[in-house]
Each structure stands twice: as structure tokens, then as C-alpha cells.
């Protein structure tokens, strides 16, 4: 199944969820694959050192949105990234 391939995708248009904060956007995929809450928080903290987690995508510049999209892929710890 596609979800078991351990590949993370970053779309050109970011594919972020506007009502969610940066942290919630990054956690979304991990929650879908049922990552334990402690592991989820650790991965988000590691990937988010340079991001402002309480903001919403509409409050971010294009470059910041792209970094959030990349962060969302990083927290999955995939074997490959598709950009």
C-alpha cells in the first residue's frame, strides 16, 4: 500500500491545511499512521527548531510555507523524499 512505502512527498503548492497551526500540519500525517504521542512530539520538536509553530499557514511567507511542507515530510522519517 502507498502508506507503507516510507516515502514523503512535498507538493509545489505546499498542500497545507489553513485552519491548522504549523505544528498541527506537521503532526497530521503522523497521527494518520498512528505514531505514539511521545514520538510525535519529539519529531515535531526536532523538525520545528526553525519554525514558528503557533502560526497558521496564511500568516507565513511562501518560503516559510514551503519549509512547513518539508518539515511535515521530515517528521515521517522516510527513506526517500519526492519534491
Secondary structure as GFF3:
##gff-version 3
##sequence-region A 1 83
A	DSSP	three_ten_helix	2	4	.	.	.	ID=ss1
A	DSSP	beta_strand	7	9	.	.	.	ID=ss2
A	DSSP	alpha_helix	22	32	.	.	.	ID=ss3
A	DSSP	alpha_helix	37	47	.	.	.	ID=ss4
A	DSSP	three_ten_helix	57	59	.	.	.	ID=ss5
A	DSSP	alpha_helix	62	74	.	.	.	ID=ss6
A	DSSP	beta_strand	80	82	.	.	.	ID=ss7
###
